[in-house]
Amino acid sequence: MAAAVLAAPQASAAPPNAAVAAAPHKSAPSGSDRVCWDEKPTGTHFPIHVCANRDELELRRRRDQDALNQKPRNESAGAFSAAH
């Protein structure tokens, strides 16, 4: 009896490729697609839910990269520098 119970799910299971074949084909993401994720702000363990579209994310990434590239780098400053 136990063998019949164990064999039943195996006999009715669909082949592994059936789920892939049944899934609809998705096109490439566009700039208006909405993307959401959870972020933990510094100093807290409570995540916040953030959403933006792909165009906004790309604009933010470019602005952040430009700000990092424009910031003058002072390699002698810091807690462990010899210039004290």
FENRA-V545375 format. One record per backbone hydrogen bond with DSSP energy under -0.5 kcal/mol. CO is the residue of the C=O (numbers start at 0). NH is the residue of the N-H. If there is no record, write none. Layout:
CO,NH
CO,NH
This chain:
0,4
1,5
2,6
3,7
4,8
5,9
6,10
7,11
8,12
14,17
14,18
15,19
16,20
17,21
18,22
29,32
30,54
32,53
34,51
36,49
38,40
38,47
40,43
44,46
45,40
47,38
47,49
49,36
51,34
52,56
53,57
54,58
55,59
56,60
57,61
58,62
59,63
60,64
61,65
62,66
63,67
64,68
65,69
66,70
71,73
72,74
73,76
77,80
